[in-house]
């Protein structure tokens, strides 16, 4: 259970970010998750705000969320080209070579350090959360040190991305060092699963069920499909006798979230107006383009109908200089309508095709696994509010299993993350997605070892093989189509994910000192501790 009085879960999403919190007592914390409503001052009521951050021309933090978006979209074109506006930047950590020096590109085409962009965003959310909590308390004032911070990440992120988020959290002031126990990394579909299994039937949309809560059905297996802005994460869980969960197979997914729908719309606009005109417009009026994309993002997940997207003045002017603007439209579901681009329902739905097909294919892979018996598919996350997505998934799989969506799918991750922060053991076991090991040596055997790796000690009396891959934990073979046997650490596909140096006591060498290595698997992060046995000095790595 959490050691602190306050647990704050930050769902730092690709498209939207928010947080929930609980002030602990001896009673069940799951019923006391406090929700925060954003952007009321702008006429919106949402559990999250946009994941947007604005820096001035000196790379200094200005605004976050809807405040950043509205400030930027109201700028004149010249001013906007000087400011650094970032949106959906969490996707920049997916399958990238991540380091402290990673640079990411703003809307104006210029770059800034990713660590600064992430840390300043987290700093804002941290300060906002503490302010909100303290305003609701009369007898206690919380600081960062009093909080267990739970930071949500996609389940398909690698260890480097998780470590980067720890660094960003440290730089933002959530914790004092990256090894702090006050920061818990929660996997987004796991958090959603913990919340959804506690819901009664009335907690789901009309296509729900009148059955018992899932946590009261031991042995039930289900798929959680976290439909976010950037990534789609799938986790498969089984309910245990004590209502805890175990993972049935390693997480899967890909970059098929609602941002992929936005990309399809951008590609349509580029084809519509022509590459040259479109690229020129993007360069000269980044704020106008951002305003247009925001309007599209609001309307794309509405009920099925035609939509109107206002065409920015500068884009209209540039297009009109080429030809009569209505001539750009070729009656393929998009028409010009008095200053707006009118999209038919069929045309709008076509932008969802690639995203939804990828999601359906990934769900089908799990359903085709013979060792798993799925009874239910849970759709969660902000993208799950799209009726187009829900209808397609339900139409494909409703004959095989139930397809459910909570009433507020965008809340599920945040609320579940608070539950996880209070008790991380709610996920009883996980499946290892990769084979992990360490580099070591062993006596050289010419029958099995590569002669190029032959080494000899200083005394010339011991021949050994270097770069041996010593396996610690092995992935389960039925989750992969090919077995891959690893012998050496420099083979193709073997990647170093961490290292640290253990200092030796004075007067000793590495040949007469023993080091104990403890590695913890099964959590959301891999944790290693090396202890030098004479001085008992320790070194840690996540």
ZARO-54870 format. One record per residue (C-alpha): residue in three letters; x, y, z. Coordinates in steps of 0.5 Angstrom, whole numbers, plus 500, padded with zeros to 3 digits. Each point is the difference from the previous one (the first is absolute). Layout:
N
ALAXYZ;...
% end
This chain:
542
UNK500500500;UNK502507499;UNK505503505;UNK497507499;UNK494504502;UNK498502493;UNK501497494;UNK499504493;UNK500496493;UNK502504494;UNK497497494;UNK505504495;UNK497498494;UNK502501493;UNK494505498;UNK497501507;UNK503501507;UNK497500507;UNK500497507;UNK496497505;UNK502499508;UNK498497506;UNK501502507;UNK501493504;UNK497497506;UNK499494503;UNK494499496;UNK500497492;UNK503506496;UNK497498494;UNK493503501;UNK504507502;UNK503501493;UNK500508500;UNK498503493;UNK503506497;UNK496504494;UNK504504495;UNK499506496;UNK493503503;UNK503507499;UNK500498492;UNK493497500;UNK502493500;UNK499495506;UNK505494499;UNK504495504;UNK506502496;UNK503506497;UNK504500493;UNK507497501;UNK503507497;UNK506504502;UNK502507498;UNK507503501;UNK502507498;UNK505502495;UNK505499506;UNK498493501;UNK497502507;UNK493497502;UNK494504499;UNK494495500;UNK497493500;UNK494497498;UNK494504497;UNK503506502;UNK506499496;UNK496498494;UNK495506500;UNK506505501;UNK504497494;UNK494499495;UNK498508502;UNK507502498;UNK502503493;UNK504496495;UNK507504501;UNK499499508;UNK498493500;UNK506498496;UNK505503505;UNK496496506;UNK501492501;UNK494497501;UNK500492501;UNK494496499;UNK499492501;UNK507500501;UNK500494505;UNK500496493;UNK507502499;UNK502495505;UNK497494496;UNK506496497;UNK505505500;UNK507500502;UNK499504507;UNK505503504;UNK501507504;UNK502504494;UNK494497496;UNK497506496;UNK493501497;UNK497505495;UNK495505502;UNK494503495;UNK505505497;UNK505495498;UNK505502505;UNK502495506;UNK501499507;UNK503495505;UNK494495501;UNK502500508;UNK498507501;UNK494499496;UNK498494504;UNK502503507;UNK497507499;UNK493496498;UNK501496506;UNK502506505;UNK494503498;UNK495494501;UNK504499507;UNK499507502;UNK492500498;UNK499494504;UNK503502506;UNK496507500;UNK494496498;UNK501495506;UNK502506505;UNK494504499;UNK496494502;UNK503499506;UNK500504506;UNK504497505;UNK506497496;UNK505503495;UNK503495495;UNK507501496;UNK502496495;UNK504495505;UNK493498503;UNK498497494;UNK500494496;UNK500502493;UNK498495495;UNK502501493;UNK496496494;UNK504498494;UNK498496494;UNK501492502;UNK504499493;UNK505506502;UNK507497501;UNK504501506;UNK504506497;UNK493504500;UNK498498507;UNK507502502;UNK499507497;UNK494501503;UNK503499507;UNK506505498;UNK494505498;UNK496499506;UNK507501504;UNK501507496;UNK493502501;UNK501499508;UNK495494501;UNK506496503;UNK507502502;UNK503494497;UNK498495494;UNK500494505;UNK495503505;UNK495496502;UNK495506500;UNK499499492;UNK497494498;UNK499498492;UNK494498498;UNK498496494;UNK494504497;UNK496493498;UNK501497507;UNK498506503;UNK493500496;UNK499493501;UNK501501508;UNK494505499;UNK496497496;UNK500493503;UNK496504506;UNK495503496;UNK492498501;UNK496499493;UNK498507501;UNK507502499;UNK500498493;UNK497503494;UNK493497497;UNK504494497;UNK502498507;UNK498494504;UNK495498506;UNK505495502;UNK504501507;UNK506504500;UNK506497497;UNK504500506;UNK495495503;UNK501495494;UNK507496502;UNK503497493;UNK497505496;UNK505503494;UNK499506497;UNK504505495;UNK501507502;UNK500505494;UNK503506502;UNK498505494;UNK504506501;UNK503506496;UNK506497498;UNK501493501;UNK495494501;UNK502495506;UNK497493501;UNK500496506;UNK497494502;UNK498498507;UNK497495504;UNK496501506;UNK503496506;UNK496497506;UNK502506505;UNK498505494;UNK507502498;UNK502499493;UNK506496496;UNK502502493;UNK499494495;UNK504502495;UNK505506499;UNK497507498;UNK500502492;UNK498506496;UNK502505496;UNK500507498;UNK493500497;UNK496505505;UNK496506498;UNK506504498;UNK500495494;UNK493502498;UNK503508500;UNK506497496;UNK495498495;UNK496506500;UNK507504499;UNK502496494;UNK493501497;UNK501508500;UNK507499497;UNK497496494;UNK494505500;UNK504506499;UNK506497497;UNK507499504;UNK503507498;UNK495504503;UNK498496506;UNK508500502;UNK500507499;UNK494501504;UNK503496506;UNK506504500;UNK497507500;UNK494499504;UNK501494505;UNK495503505;UNK494500495;UNK502493498;UNK500498508;UNK493504501;UNK497496494;UNK503493502;UNK497502507;UNK493501497;UNK501493496;UNK502496507;UNK493503503;UNK496498495;UNK503493498;UNK497496505;UNK493503500;UNK494496498;UNK500498493;UNK498506496;UNK503505495;UNK505505503;UNK502507498;UNK508502501;UNK501507499;UNK505502495;UNK506505503;UNK500506497;UNK507500498;UNK499493497;UNK494502496;UNK503506497;UNK506496498;UNK496495496;UNK496506497;UNK506503497;UNK501493496;UNK493499498;UNK492500502;UNK500497507;UNK494495498;UNK504497494;UNK505497505;UNK494495502;UNK499495496;UNK493497503;UNK503494504;UNK497502506;UNK503506502;UNK497507497;UNK501507501;UNK494504504;UNK501507501;UNK507500504;UNK500493502;UNK502493498;UNK494496500;UNK501493501;UNK495494499;UNK499495506;UNK503495495;UNK506504498;UNK501501508;UNK500493501;UNK505499495;UNK505503504;UNK499495506;UNK501494495;UNK507499501;UNK500501508;UNK494495501;UNK503495495;UNK506499504;UNK497500507;UNK495494497;UNK506497498;UNK504500506;UNK493498504;UNK500494496;UNK507498501;UNK498499507;UNK493496499;UNK504495495;UNK505498506;UNK497493502;UNK503501507;UNK495506502;UNK492500500;UNK498507500;UNK493502502;UNK500507499;UNK504506497;UNK500507504;UNK501506496;UNK503506504;UNK504506499;UNK497507497;UNK500497493;UNK495495502;UNK495505500;UNK500500493;UNK493496497;UNK504498494;UNK505496504;UNK495497504;UNK496498495;UNK505497496;UNK503496505;UNK493498503;UNK498498493;UNK506495499;UNK501497507;UNK493500503;UNK498493498;UNK507497503;UNK499504507;UNK497506503;UNK503507498;UNK499505506;UNK502508501;UNK499503506;UNK496506501;UNK506505500;UNK506496497;UNK504506500;UNK500500508;UNK502492500;UNK507501500;UNK501505505;UNK495497505;UNK503493500;UNK507504500;UNK498502507;UNK498493502;UNK507498498;UNK504505503;UNK496498507;UNK502493499;UNK504498494;UNK500492502;UNK493500497;UNK503498493;UNK502493503;UNK505498494;UNK502502494;UNK503496493;UNK507502498;UNK500503493;UNK507499499;UNK506496502;UNK505503505;UNK507499502;UNK507502502;UNK506500497;UNK505495503;UNK506495498;UNK501493500;UNK505495499;UNK502500493;UNK497494496;UNK503499493;UNK494496498;UNK495505502;UNK503507500;UNK502505495;UNK508500499;UNK500507499;UNK497501507;UNK506496503;UNK503504506;UNK506498505;UNK501502507;UNK507504502;UNK503493503;UNK499497493;UNK497494504;UNK492501498;UNK497501494;UNK493503500;UNK494502495;UNK498507501;UNK493503498;UNK496494502;UNK493502501;UNK498497507;UNK492499500;UNK496503506;UNK493500497;UNK497497494;UNK494502496;UNK495495499;UNK501497493;UNK492500498;UNK500507500;UNK505500494;UNK500497493;UNK507499501;UNK505497505;UNK506504501;UNK506497504;UNK505505502;UNK507498501;UNK504506500;UNK498507502;UNK503503494;UNK495496495;UNK495504496;UNK494502504;UNK503500507;UNK500507503;UNK503502506;UNK494504504;UNK505502506;UNK506500504;UNK504502506;UNK507500503;UNK501497507;UNK506504504;UNK505495503;UNK503501507;UNK507503501;UNK505495499;UNK496495496;UNK499498493;UNK494497496;UNK503493501;UNK500499507;UNK493504501;UNK493497500;UNK494504498;UNK493498501;UNK495501494;UNK493501502;UNK495501494;UNK492501501;UNK496498494;UNK492499500;UNK499508502;UNK499505495;UNK507502500;UNK506495500;UNK504502507;UNK508498501;UNK504501506;UNK507498500;UNK503499507;UNK508500501;UNK501495506;UNK505503504;UNK498507500;UNK493498499;UNK499506495;UNK495500496;UNK498502493;UNK493501497;UNK497500493;UNK493500497;
% end
